[in-house]
Structure formats: structure tokens, C-alpha cells
Amino acid sequence: MLTQDKIDALRNTTIPPQGHFIDGQPVPAMAGGTLDVLSPIDGQVLTQIAEGRPEDMERAIASARAAFEDGRWSRMPPAARKKVLMRLGDLIEDRALDLAVRGVRDNGTEITMAIKAEALSAAQTFRYYGEAIDKIYGQVAPTADNVLGLVHHAPIGVVGAIVPWNFPLMIGSWKIAPALAAGNSIVLKPAESASLSLLAIAELAVEAGLPEGVFNVVTGKGSVVGETLALSMDVDIMVFTGSGATGRRLLEYSARSNLKRCYLELGGKSPNIIFNDAPDLAQAAKVSAAGIFRNSGQVCVAGSRLLVQEDIAEDFVAEMARHAEAFEVGNPLDMTSQIGAVHSLSELEANLDFVTRATAEGAACRTGGARILADTGGYYMQPTIMTGVKPDNDLFQNEVFGPVLSVTTFRDEAEAVQLANATVYGLAAGVWTANLSRAHRMVDRIRAGVVHVNTYGGSDLTVPLGGVRQSGNGHDKSLHALEKYFDLKSAWIQL
């Protein structure tokens, strides 16, 4: 059971400087450089990580390529790979609290969320794909009787993965686990501001029995080592979660190199639609508040655009504001804190700038809108609700990635659909209604990878997560995620 005493025993432990993880062991940067890691809890230096240069990334890619080509993992029977991944899941669960606290000190997520969404989620993900991999069958094609057509699933080769800072373990495991299960080698570039828990996972993977060189981690700046990874002729696919600007660069790098496939999850501006016939408006307000404000709004699928039917808007927004004002914002290692820190000073300043611009465009700040707890040195912001936001406003159109909710009213179902689809994004959405027919119509008409009905968030590994439009392509989670990491190979055999 999670207790404050257990958290306190870990909260101030010294984290030694961290190297890359290449060919099965921690190694310093070849040029000797390091980067300071600032904790969003207090703005102080937490530790240092290796500052990767192109030669570090090239070394990791070479290690991954050698491991793939000699078959130490890629030609291991699926049942044997399964045992390693299941063991890794167990080791992660055994270390769950330590991993969660380390991650919270690194990125600011409240500990009550981090223990479930990060460490325990990662453990479950490795077990899920480990359990699945020896149950993926090939096919026999319906050919003429003098021909045997077989369709094999073949591992692709070297997977390059770049993951963000908001949920590094959860999102990282969504990519690492299926890639490894399929028999690939992987080179991971974590966010330079949230690398610590993923470096720990790499060490646990070797302890679980993963052969050396199969899983490598290189830390450093995306503009340096991330670019080297994406331009490499020896990387076969790229998987990425992050900003649209970086996603576009990865596609460009693919065209400039070996035309590697790129699977991109690029965030969103997700509509959360409240109809006047929602079965429980009080519950809708409570869940919707958590859906935008938990983790300081730093969630890809956050319900950041509240679309509420105009005849209930005043009362519903008042209830949302009540929840927003009741949230305890504070040190994310305190179990009493319901909302932790904004990840960095630059992110905090960007969030506040959105509020300033929205006000200039005519929106009103219903609650919040300011930095708080500045005396701690950390980066904290009030949950913020902006009303009167128009479809052409910056706050309506662009992802904030912070605890800032935009509110827009609608008259009827047709206008709700039009407003929901009025951005370039298409990652997630929510619909609250007691009308089953309307719920199905909205699921059909909203352009999004996932549509929640009478809830928001909380889907598990059994369903895929991926976006449409400028929210990206490809899917994490579920058995569908494995499709990214296999080549289909046909055998045409004359009998």
C-alpha cells in the first residue's frame, strides 16, 4: 500500500549522475558532457545526465544493429522472449515506488497518479505484450492447390523511439514492449528533462535476461541525438510521441535518409461535449475537471476544450469551477496534493501566456490564471477556466499542454459536431448524453482516435490509442500496436 512514510524515505535520496545505456551497461558521453536535470518541485538541480553527441547515438545504433543481425534476440523463440518480458514486468512492479518517486522528482506528476500511470502501468504493458507474443499466428493464403502461400510476421530491425516528458514510463513502455516482443532491437531517446526512470528500466531489462545491445538509451538534446537517430540509415522505423513540429521534422528526416516508416502521436486539442441530457451532470463536471487538470493538464488526451450546451452552461461551468478551486495543488510527493507541478519554467510561462492572449481575444477568466507557490522555487499553476472562447481564438485552436480549460457553448447536436471538428487535431474526445442514438452518432461524426462516452480517460491496454489528422498516425496499446513492429513476408511455394 502506498503511504507517505514510504514516499518520504525516497524523496531526498541522492541520484548519482547518469550515463547513457549502451550495449548492456551505463556509459558516459564520449565527449564527457553532462546536462543538469532541474526538478520542477523546487527548481533545483536534481542530478546530471550524459549529454549525448552524434557519436554516442551512432554507437548505440551500431550496438542495436549488431544485436539484431546476429539473432541473439530477433531469432529467439517467441516463448523465450515472453519469459524475459514477463520477468521485466515483475521487476518493474517490485521497484514501482522507487521508479515512481524518481520520475516525480524528474517531471512533477503527482505521486498518486505516477504510481499507477507510470510504474505499475509499465509493468502491466511489458506483461501484456510478453503474454501476447507467442499467440501471434501467420496465415495460409487461399491459393490454388498446387501452390502454398504463407504469410509470416518478421521483425523489422532497429526501432528508433523518442518519447516525451509527461509520462515517460507509460508512453515509453507502449513503444518498447511491443517492439521488443516482436523481436526488434531498440534505441530510445527520452526527453532530456525526464530520462531517469527510463534509464532505470534499461538496467532492469538486462537483469530480466534481455541480451546486451538489444535495448539502448541515449540521453541528450533532441536537436542533436534525436536528429542523428532519425537520419540514420541503420534505423528501420521511428516511433514518436510529442509535438507536431518535431513530428514534421521526423518525416523530413525520413525522406532525407532511408525512407524509414514514422509513426507519430502528436497531441491534440480534445473536445469534451456536455449535452443537457447527460445522465449525471454533477458526475460529468467532476470527471471533466480531472480530465483537464490532473497532472497539471499535461496529458495528450486532456479534455482541454469544454463544449457545453448553452442552456446548462452557467450552472455546469460553476460546478467545474468549484472542483477546480478545490483541487490541492502542491508538492507532487505529498499524497495530499491532487495536482503536482508544471514540468518546467518555460512550460509554465507558455501556459500563462495562453491566458493573457485569451483575455486579449475577449475570453474571461472564470477561475485561476496565475502562478502559485513561487516561493518554493517550483513551477505551479492554478487550475484555470476561460469562458467565452470563440472558435477562431488561439486558446480554442492550439494545444496548451497545461491546466487551462477553454469553454465554448453550443445550441444543438449539429453545432456540437461542427465545433468538435473545428481544429486540425483528432486525438480524443468526450461525449456526455443519456441518448444512446446520439452517443453513437457522435462517435461516428467526431474525427478522433478515441471518443469517450459518459466518462473521460481511463482506457486500458485492450483498446488502441492513436490520432487522426494532425494528431498523427499509427497506434499504441492493444494488439494493434504490434502491427507497427512487424514486416509481412510472403512465401510462395510451388508444390
N, C-alpha and C positions, 0 to 999 in steps of 0.2 A: 504494500500500500504506500502511496506517495505521502510523505509527511514533510513538514517544514524542517524538522531536525535533520532528516536525510539530505535535503537540499542544502541546508546551511553547512553541512560537513564538506560539501564540494564547492561552494560558491566562491571561495577565495584561494583555492589551490593554485599553485604556480603551474602554468602551462609552458613548457620549455619551447624554445624556437623550433619551428617545424621545417623539415626539408621536403623536397619532392618525394614521391614514392615510385621508384623505377626499378624494374627487374627484381621485384620482390623485397625491396628494402628502402628505408629512408636514405636520401642522398641530398647533400647541399647543392645549391645552384652552382653550375660550373664556373661562373664568374664571381661567385661568392656574395652576390647581392641579396638583400632582405627587404621586406616591406613590413612596416608596422601595422598591427591589427588593432584598431580602436574599438573598444566596447561601447555600444550605444547606451548601455546602462548608465555610464558616468563619463563618457568621452575620453577615458584614459587608455593608454596603450596596454593591451592585454597580453600580447606576445608578438613574435615576428614569424613570418613565413618566407620561404625561399622566393626570391624574385626571379622567375624564370626568364630565360632568353631563348632565342630560336634554337640554339644548340641543345638546350635542355629538352625542349619539345621534340626535336629530331631524335634525340637519344631514346626518349620514351616510345616514339612511333616505331623506331627500329626494334626495340625490345618486343613490342606488341606484334610486329610483323613476323619476327623470328619465332615467337611462341605459336603464332597461328600456322605458319608454314611447316613447322616440324611436327605438328599434330598433337602436342602434349595435352591440349585441351580440345581442340576442334575435332579430333578423331577419337576422343574418349567417348565410350558408350553413353547415351543419354541417362541411363540409370545411374552411372557413376557420377556424372555431373550433378544429377539430382541430389546425391548424398552430400556433396560439397555445399551446394546452395542451402539445403536444409540445415546443415551444421552451421553455416554462416548466419542464418536466421536465428538459430538458438544462441549463438554468441552475441549477436546484437541485442537480443532480449535480455541476456544476462547482464549486459553493460548498459541497459537502457537509460538508467538515471544519469550515469556519468556522461553518456553521449548527449542526452538532452540538456543537461546543465552546461556542458561545453558549448553546445550550439546556441543556447540562450545568451550566454556571455558574448558570443560572436555576433548574433544577429538581432537580439532583442525580443523574440517571440515569448509571450507569457508561458511560464513553465507548465501550467495545467494543460495548455494546448500542445506544447512541444513534446511532452512525454508520449502523448497519443499520436499526434500527427507526424512526428519525426521518427523517434527511435522505434516505437512499437509498430508504427506503420511500415517502416523499412524492414523490420524483422518479418512481418507478415508478407511483404512483397517478395522477398527472397524465397520464402517457403512456397508461396503461390506458384511462382514460375519454376521452382525446383520440382514441385509436385506435378506440374503440368507437362514437363518436357518429355517424359517417356510415354506420353499418351498422344503425341502428335504424329499422325499417320500420313504416309504418302498415299498415292492414288494409282489405280489401274485404269487406263483410259479405255473407252468403249470402241476399240479398233476392230478391223477385220480379223477373222480367226487365224490368219497366218502371220499376224503381227502382234507383238506385245508392247504396249505403250505404258511406260511408268513415269510418274511424276514424283521426284524426290525434293525434299527440303534440304538445301545445302547452306551452311553458314556462309556469310558474305565475306568476312575477313576482318579488317580492323575498323572498329567503330570509334569515331571521334564524338565526344559528348561535352557539351557546355551547359552548365546548369546555374540557376540564379541563387540569390542570397536569401530569399524569403522562406523557403522550405528545402534547404539543400539535401537533407537526408531523404525526405519523402520523394521529391522530384528526381533526385539522383538515383534512388533505387528503382523508380519507374523505368529508367533507361538502362541502368547497369544490369539489373536482374534478368530481364528478357534477353538482352544482348549476350550475356554470359550463358544463359540457359541454351540458347541456340547454337553455341559453340564458337562464338566470336571472341576475339581479343578486344580490349577497350582501352582508350586513352581518354581520361577525364580531365577537363579543365573547370574547376569550380570557380565561383566568384571569389575575387581576391579578398573580399570583405566577409566571406563565410566559407572558409576552407577546412576548418579544424575538424568537424565531425566526419567529413568525407575522407580525410587523411586517416582518421582512426579506423574507418570501415575498410580501407585498403589493407591495413595491417591485419585486421581480423579475418579478411578473406584468405590471406596466406595461412593464418593459423587454422582456418577451416579446411585447408587442403587444396586451395586453388594454386595451380602451378605458377612459379615465378614468371613474370613477364606478361601474364595474361591480362592483368588489371594494373594500369599505371595512372598516377595522378601527378599533374604538373601545375603548380600554382604560379600566379603572376598576373600581369595585366592582359586583358583581352586583346588589346591593340597590338600586343607583341606575341605572346604564346598562343592566344586564341586564333590569331591570323595565321600563324605558322601551321597550326593544326588543320585549319580549314583549307589552306592552299597546298597541303601535302599531296603528292601523287601516290603515296602509300596508305592513305586513309580512304576507305571504300564508301562509307556513308557518314553523314553528320546528323546528330540529333541535338536539338537545342530548345531550351525554354528561356524566354527573355523578351527583349524589346523588338519592335518592328524594325527599327533602324539597323540593329545588329543582324536580324534575320535577312534583311535585304543584302547586307554585305556578304553573308554566308552564301547566298545564291550567286552573287557576283564571283566569289572565290571559287565556287564550284565550276563556273563557266571558264574561269582562268586556269583551272588545273585539270582534273581528270573527269569532270562531269559527274562527280560523286552525288548520290542522292542526298537531299537535305529534307529532314522532317522538322518542322518548326511549330512551336506553340508560342504565340506572340501576344498573349494577353487579351484584354477586352474592355468593354465598357458596358457591362451586362445590365439589361433592364430587369427590374423586379416589379411586376404588374399586379396591382391590387384592385380587384373588382369589388363593387359594393355588395355582392352576394357571397364574398368569401365566408367560408363556414365558421371562422372564429377570428374576427378582426384583432382582438387582443393578442391572440397567439401569433397572428401574422406580423403584428408590429414587433413582438418580442424576438421572433426568429429573424425577421428582416434586419433588426438592429444588430444582432450578432453577425448576420451575413455581410455587413459592411464594416463594422467597427472592430471585430475581433482581429488580433494580430495587427492592430492599427491600420486596418484596411489593406494590408499588404498581401493580398490574395488574388491570384489571377482571375478567379471566377467571382470575386466580390460583387455583390448586388449594388453597384455604385450609382445606378440611375433608378430612382423610385418613380414609377409611373402609377398614379393613384387616381381613381375615378373621382371626378370633381365634386360630386355630392357628399362624399365622405372624407374629402381631402383634409379639411381643417381638423377634424377630430383625430384622424389617423396620424397626421403629422405631429399633433400634440402628444399622442401616445408614443410615437417614435422618439420625440424629444425627451420625454420622461425617461425612457430607457437609456438614451444617450447620456443624459445628465447623471444617471445613477451608476453608470459604469465606474469602477475603481481603476483609475489609470495610475500606474506606478512601477516600481522596480519589478521586472518580469520574473525575478527569482523569488518573489514573495507570493505565496499561494493566495493571498487576499487580492492581488492585482488581477483584474479581469482583462485589462488591456496593457500591453507592455510598451516598449519603446519603438519609435520610428527608427529605421535602420541606420541612418546617417544624418549628419547635419545638412548635407546637400539635399537629401530627400525631404527633410523637414522644411527647409526653405522653399523647395518646389511646391510642397503642399500648401504652405501659407500663401505663396504667390497665386495659386489657383483661386483661393478665397478672395484675394484682392482683385483679381481680374473679373471674377464672377460678380462681385459687388459693383464694379465699374460698368458691367454689362446689364445691370438692373436687377440682379438677384438680391435676396435678403438673407442675412444670416439668422436663422431661427434659433440656433444654439451653437456654442463652441466658437471655433475660428481662430484660436490663439495657441501659442506655445505655453506649456506649463512645466513646472518643476525644473526650471532652468538652473536653479541653484545647485542641483545635483551634478551638473555638468553633462547630464544625459539629454537625450532627444525625445521629448514627449509632447504630444499634441492632444488638445481636447477633441473628442468626437464632435464632428461638425455637420450641421444640416443646413443646406442652402435651398431656399424655396424660390418659386417664380423663375426657374431656369427655363430658358427658351431653347428650342431645338438647334438654333444656329449659334448658341453660346459655346464658348470654349469648354466650359465645365460639362456640358451635355455631350460633346463630341469626343473629348480626349481623355485618356486614362490618367488618373491622378496617382494611383497606387499609394493611397494614404487614407486616413479616416475622414473622408469628405464625401457626403452624400448630396447628390443633386435631386431635386424634386420637381416634377412636371405633372400637370393634371391632364386628363383626357375625358372626353364625353362618352364615347361608346367603344365597342369592340373594334370597329374598323380603324378608329383613330389610335387605339392602343397598339394595334399591329403596325400601323404606319410609323408611330414613334419608336416602337421597339426596334424596327429595322432601319432607323434613320441615322445610323453611324456606319463606319467602314468595318466594324468589328462583328464577330459572330462566335463568341466562345460559349457563353452561358446565358441563361435567362430564368426567371421565375414567374409563375402564374398562380394567383390565388383566386379560386372560384369554386362554388358548390355545383356549378352546372357542368356535368360530365361532357356533354356535347361541346360546350365552349372550350373546356380544357383540351379536348382532342383537336379542335380547330386551331387553337393557339399553338399547340405543339407542332402542328403541321405547317403553320404560316410563319412562325418566328424563325429567322435564319440564325441558328445557333447550334453548336455541337451537343449541348445538353440543355434540356428545359426541365426545371423543377416544377412540380405541381403541388401546391399546398404545403410546401416546405422550401428550404433554400440551403443547398450544400449537403454534405454528408454522404455522397455516394461512395460505394466501396469498389474493390478491385474487380467485381463481376461485370462492370459496365465500362466501356471505353470513355476516355476524355480526349477531346480534340476539337479544334476550331474550324470554322469556315471563313471565307472572305479573308480579311487581313488579320484574322486571329490565327492563321496558319493552316497546317495540313498534317496528316498522319495522326496517330492516336497513341496515347499512353494508356496503361491499365487494360485489364481483361486479356483474353487470349488473342484478341485482335492486335495487340501490341507486338506479338511475336512476328507478325507478317512483315514488319519493317526489317527484321534481322535475318531473314532467310532469302536466298535466291531459289526460285523454282527451276529445277533442272529436269529436262525430259530425256528419257531413254527410249529410243525407237529400235526395237529388236525384231529382226526378221526371223521367223520361226521356220 
